[in-house]
Amino acid sequence: MSRKSAHSPSRKFAAYPRLNPLGIGKSVSAADLIDSTFLAYNGGRLREAARLLAEKMLPKSGFIGMSLTGALTPAGLGKSCMIPLMKAGFVDWIVSTGANLYHDLHFGLDMALHQGSPFLDDVTLHRDGVIRIYDVLFDYNVLLDTDAFVREVIQGPEFQRAMGTDEFHYLLGKYVHARGAKLGLKDSSVLATAYECGIPIFTSSPGDSSIGMNVAAMSMRGSGLMFDVNRDVNQTAGIVYEAKSTGHTSSVVILGGGSPKNFMLQTEPQIQEVMGIQEKGHDYFLQCTDARPDTGGLSGATPAEAVSWGKVDPDKLPDSVVCYTDSTLALPLLTAYVLDRVKPRKHKRLYNRRDTILGKVRDRYLSVGTVSKIKTSRKVAKRSSSIGLKS
C-alpha cells in the first residue's frame, strides 16, 4: 500500500492547484470572489484576465491601451468603470467607437437615461419620442440637445482646421468639463475625465457616429474641421513605440472587438511592416468578447492569430487571455479587482506629449524606413508540404 496521502499532489498536477473552493460567505469583496470562486470555464478566464491586468500589465508603469465597442457608456459603464480606472492611472490611451463618446456626452451634460426593458413595443416608443438601446431608454430630445451642444462647440475658432481625433476629443472634453462644472457635476464624463488626466482618445471611424454626423453637417455651413486620420494612425503607433523604446510594456485591453480593436492592434504592423522599425508586438493581450473566431471576423480573432500579423509578441502568447463574456459583466468585475489589488499610478499624460511622441517615431521611420519593400528580420517558415510546387 502506498504511503502517499490521497490528497498529496502528484507530479503531473504539480503546476495545477486543487479545485476545492470554500463556500461564499457574507460581505465578500468582488476581488476575493473572483480569486476564490472564479475557477473554471469563462469564470476561470475572467480570473486569469484580472490577474494578468493586476500583476503583469499595470506594474512597472506599463502602457495600457483600452478599446471600446458596444453600447457601454449608455449602460453607465463610463461612469461606473471607465472613469475610476482612468482616474487611478490604469488607462493610458483609448480607442473607442464614436457612439460610445456621443452617449458619454449625455452624462456629461446631465441628461437622463433610464433603465427599461428589451420587450417594449418600439412602435409605441417611436410615437412617444422614446429611444431604446436594448433595455436603456431616453427621450428623443436627449439626442437633439446633444447634437446642438456638439454643433455649438465646434463652431469655435480652435476647431476650424484639420486635427487628429485625439485632439478633437481633448478640445470637446474641455467644453464638457466646463459645462459639468457649471452644472455641479463630478466624474460624470469619460471625455471630461480624459481632458483632466491627459488621456488621448481616438476614434477609428470618426464619421460613423452622431458626433461625426454633426461634424459633416457643419462642413456644409463652412466649418473647417476635418479629421486627420493619417495623424491618428501614426500617433497611435507612436504611443506604442514610445512604450517599447523606453523599456516599458505595451498592453491592450479589448472590450468587444470591431474597428477599435484592429486600430489598437495595427500599431505594431504599422511600426514593423510599414515603417520598417524592428519590433516584436504588444506584450500583453486581454479581450472580453462574445464573438467566435471561426467566422473569420476580426472581433473574434484570437491573440494567436494576431501573432502571425506581428500584432502580439509570440514570446508573450501564454500570457494572453480571451474571456468569452459580455463586457457589461466583465468590466465592472475587472474594475473592482484592480482597484482593490493595485495602488493608483501616476498619470502618463500622453496627450500632453503628443507632438514629442509623434516626432520620435517619425525620426526613427525616416532613419530606417524605405518606400520600396521593407527588409524584415522575420524568419519565413518553410512549407510543410511540397504539394502545388513544381519540381
Stockholm file with secondary structure:
# STOCKHOLM 1.0

chainA/1-391         MSRKSAHSPSRKFAAYPRLNPLGIGKSVSAADLIDSTFLAYNGGRLREAARLLAEKMLPKSGFIGMSLTGALTPAGLGKSCMIPLMKAGFVDWIVSTGANLYHDLHFGLDMALHQGSPFLDDVTLHRDGVIRIYDVLFDYNVLLDTDAFVREVIQGPEFQRAMGTDEFHYLLGKYVHARGAKLGLKDSSVLATAYECGIPIFTSSPGDSSIGMNVAAMSMRGSGLMFDVNRDVNQTAGIVYEAKSTGHTSSVVILGGGSPKNFMLQTEPQIQEVMGIQEKGHDYFLQCTDARPDTGGLSGATPAEAVSWGKVDPDKLPDSVVCYTDSTLALPLLTAYVLDRVKPRKHKRLYNRRDTILGKVRDRYLSVGTVSKIKTSRKVAKRSSSIGLKS
#=GR chainA/1-391 SS CCCSCTTSCCGGGTTSCCCCCCCCCTTCCHHHHHHHHCCSHHHHHHHHHHHHIIIIISGGGCEEEEEECSSCTTTTHIIIIIHHHHHTTCCCEEEECHHHHHHHHHHHTTCCCEECCTTSCHHHHHHHTEEEETTEEEEHHHHHHHHHHHHHHTTSGGGSSEECHHHHHHHHHHHHHHHHHHHTCCSCCHHHHHHHHTCCEECSSTTSSHHHHHHHHHHTTTCCCEECHHHHHHHHHHHHHHHHHTTCCEEEEEESCHHHHHHHHTHHHIIIIITCCCCCCBSEEEEEECCCGGGCCGGGCCHHHHHHHTSBCGGGGGGCEEEESCHHHHHHHHHHHHHHHSCCCCCCCGGGGHHHHHHHHHHHHHHHCCSSCCCCCCCCCCCSCCTTCCC
#=GC SS_cons         CCCSCTTSCCGGGTTSCCCCCCCCCTTCCHHHHHHHHCCSHHHHHHHHHHHHIIIIISGGGCEEEEEECSSCTTTTHIIIIIHHHHHTTCCCEEEECHHHHHHHHHHHTTCCCEECCTTSCHHHHHHHTEEEETTEEEEHHHHHHHHHHHHHHTTSGGGSSEECHHHHHHHHHHHHHHHHHHHTCCSCCHHHHHHHHTCCEECSSTTSSHHHHHHHHHHTTTCCCEECHHHHHHHHHHHHHHHHHTTCCEEEEEESCHHHHHHHHTHHHIIIIITCCCCCCBSEEEEEECCCGGGCCGGGCCHHHHHHHTSBCGGGGGGCEEEESCHHHHHHHHHHHHHHHSCCCCCCCGGGGHHHHHHHHHHHHHHHCCSSCCCCCCCCCCCSCCTTCCC
//
